Amino acid sequence: MSTIVYAQQQAQTIFVDPVSGSDTNSGTSIAPLKSLKHAVSLANGNDIAGTFTIKLLPGLYVLEDKVQLERKTAGLVIEASDLPDSKDWNPYKMPVISSVSANNSTVQFPHAAGILVAMNNVKISGLKFIGNANPVTRYYYPISRKDTLATGLEISQCYFIGERNAAPIQAAVWVHGSKLMVDHCVFFECKNALVLIENIRDFSMTNSIVYGAYEAAVWFGAYHTPVRFSNNVISNCNFFWLRAEGTYPKYEFQNSLFAGNQSFMGHYTKSGLKPAGRNEHIEKNVQKNTKKVELITVGQKGLITNYLHLSNGTMGSELKAGIFK
């Protein structure tokens, strides 16, 4: 057995460097792989018990097709080699995931997925997802999970940044199934942040910012308890939350700010989106304001540490929403 193959079979952690790596390397920190696609194929084929970790070094990861996570034996972690709270982190070290794929799935309708989660117990952390600029791709979903029986997906400390005129994101996260946890993420000008439709159970969204969702921040299907929603900032969105017509779930929204949105609760119907005339959700320590929040944006000096976050002392900053824990 070759040294490279032996190392890959024994590894629980492999490293990827799109700048200086090679897919003929062993995947160690000193001999990283080059592509996320190859790293995932090795993880999928690894049958050693225990969670498998893929660490992404800084750089641009271009997806020409979907990357399908389908490890059979245990969980999978895909994370930045330096997370946002690391001592040496800066925004230029954040791995960037960019899809240029044409439609790569026909499930429900033709669309493109970036990372397709086809397994249980996945964690994705510290990455920046940008939109798909391929002109033949109308609907792009950076993270998608199709299996309604799947469970365990944590997404934390990630950016999702769309550009509707050039590289749109239809929905940053399109997921069915249970135990979706979204924590300390920023969704900026995605058409929708979250689309969660079938068999949604044990969902939580905490300490996150959704800004400029020009359809809705959240689409939510049949309601199953519990739902945890706290310390979030939702601003400058068309709708905050869309649900099926004729449903009146008792969600509980806590410690959050809703600022400058066109509509609050709504229904998705066969004839389009409509404001909800009746709601039975519960609000605890919720702030509402007609003015949108002001995010820190990139200026002449380029990326700064807290771009697309709230300035200290401004409306909503006390909620500690954003990619830093």
Buried (B, 14 or more C-beta within 10 A) or exposed (E): EEEBEEBBEEBBEBBBBBEEBBBEBBBBEEBBBBBBBBBBBBBBEBEEEEBBBBBBBBBEBBBEBBBBBBBEEBBBBBBBBBBBEEEEBEBEBBBBBBBBBBBBBEEEEBBBBBBBBBBBBBBBBBBBBBBBBBEEBBBBBBBBBBBBEBBBBBBBBBBBBBBEEEBBBBBBBBBBBBBBBBBBBBBBBBBBBBBBBEBBBBBBBBBBBBBBBBBBBBBBBBBEEEBBBBBBBBBBBBBBBBBBEEEEBEBBBBBBBBBBBEBBBBBBEEEEBBEBEEBEBEBEEBBEBEEBBBBBEEEEEEEBEBBBBBEEEEBBBBBBBBBBE
